[in-house]
Amino acid sequence: MKYVIDTHALIWFLEGNSRLGANANAILSNPDSQLIIPATALAEAVWIVERGRTSIPSVKDIISAIEADHRVVIYPLDKDVIATTINLSTINEMHDRQIAATALVLASKGEIVQLLTCDQNITGSGLVSIVW
């Protein structure tokens, strides 16, 4: 099982924020979890940190935390993700589409994947398996 991490899940986990769902927190705290961060989610997290909308002090802190975590793979925003994104019109926000598309692309390659998110755009779509 691989877990794709949405932007809020990433930020809230690194902050220790109580808004992170208990199941997502357990997965993110498990040293054996295989974690996938879509490039889009990482870019959004950097933007949030740059604007001071989190308790994470700097972009360097978020990048260092990710680089130090051997469980994490950053998944690129590649042509397969973009092509899949085009078909996700039930998700009305571009970044949410790209994050969901990352999970769907991995699933299409035979991976068993769940997405760690509470985002209503994604959860309401019913397109991907969600954990929160």
N, C-alpha and C positions, 0 to 999 in steps of 0.2 A: 504494500500500500504506500502510495506517495500522496503527500498533502501539498496542495497549491495554496499559497498564502495571499490573501487579499491585503490591501493597504492598511485598513484599520486593524486587522489582526496583527500585522507586523508591528505597527506603531504601538498599539496597546500592550502587546507582549513585552516589547523593549522598555516601555514605561512602567510596567507592572500595574497597568490600569485595570480597575475592577470591572470595567465594561466588557472586557474580554470574556467570552463565554467559557464556562467551566470545561466543556469538552475540548474546545480549541486550546485552552490553556494547558490541559493535560497532555495533549499531543505536542504542543510546542515545548513543553518542559521535559518530554521523554527523550532521553539521550539516543534512543534507537530510531526515532522518527526520521523519515526521508522527506525533506522539505524542499519545495520548489517555490522560488520567488519569481513571478513574471517580471520581466524588465519594466513593464508599465507600472507595476505596483511599487517597485523600487524607485522609479522616477517620481511617482506621486509622493512617496514617503520623503524623499529628499526635498521636494517642493514644500511639503508641510513643515519639515524641520527648518528650512530656510526662512519661512515666514513666522517662526516662533509659535506655531499652533500646537506645540507638543512640549512636554517637559524634557525631551531629548535635547541636550545643549547645543549640539552641532552636527552637521552632515558627517564630519569625520567620525563622530561617535557611532552613528548608524552604520556607516561603511565598515568601520573596524569590528563592530559586533557581528556583522554578516560574514566578513572575511575570516573571523576567528572561529566560526561555527562550521565544523566539518560536515554537518548534516545538510547544509544548504547548497543548492544549485540555483543559479540565476538563469532563467529560461529566456532566450532572446525573443524579441518581437520580430519574428521572421515571416516569410511569405506564407507559410502554412497557417500561422496565427492570424495574419491579415485576411487570408482567404476565408477562414472559418468565421472571423468577425463579421464579414459581410452578410452571413446567413443568420445572424443573431438579432434580428430586428425587434424581437420581444424585449430585449434589454435596451433601454433608451439612452444610455450614457456610454460614450465611446470607450473610456478606460475600463468600465465594468465589462463591456463586451470583450475587450482584449484579455482581461483576466479570466473570464469564463472560457474564452476560446483557447487559452493556454491549457486549461484542464481538459477540454474536449480534444485538442490535438494530442496530448499525452495519452488519453484514453484510446484514440484511434490508432495509436502505435502499440496497443496491447497492455498499457500500464493500467493498474487499478488505482484510481485517483479520486480523492475527495477534496473539495474546496473549503477552506476555513474562511467563512464570511458570515456577516449578519446583514449585508447589503440587500435591501428590499428589491432593488432592480434585478439582482441575480437570483436571490432565493425565490422570488415570485415567478421567475421564468420557468422553473422546473426543469431546466436543461442540464444541470449538473448536480451530482451528489454533494450535499452540503453537510458540514459539521460546524456546530457552534456551541 
